[in-house]
Amino acid sequence: MLDVVEKSLDDNKAQDVVVIPLLGKSDIADYLVVASGTSGRQVGAMAEYLRTDLKAFGLHDVPVEGVPQCDWVLVDGGDVVIHLFRPEVRAFYNIEQMWQTPAETPEETPEQSDPVETAEA
């Protein structure tokens, strides 16, 4: 299904498409896709084409939220949840950062022990 979403967005000239795997992070979906359109009109059109393409893929119910304003439109593809934004709205909410995996910190080794303890010893 992710392939259908990516092809639909590419066909409809979506910008800055980001796919975020959610496996192991959340049970809401397997993937979160974030993309931008140049205007509210394009965002709304991308959402409608995406709904049509997902229905052709075999999904019976494809809920779409946010179409009246088309600033931020959510398309629920079940295993793939798609967020479509106008660029300035996407920058404001920055939902990609919320789902990023935090950088792993290296485990502390004995040589990296607390300097205060070493000085007192």
HUTA-V696267 format. One record per helix or strand of 3 or more residues. SS is the DSSP state (a for helix, b for strand). FROM is the first residue (numbers start at 1). TO is the last residue. If there is no record, write none. Layout:
BEGIN
{{SS & FROM & TO} {SS & FROM & TO}}
END
This chain:
BEGIN
{{a & 2 & 11} {b & 15 & 21} {b & 31 & 37} {a & 40 & 57} {b & 72 & 76} {b & 80 & 86} {a & 87 & 93} {a & 95 & 99} {a & 110 & 112} {a & 115 & 120}}
END
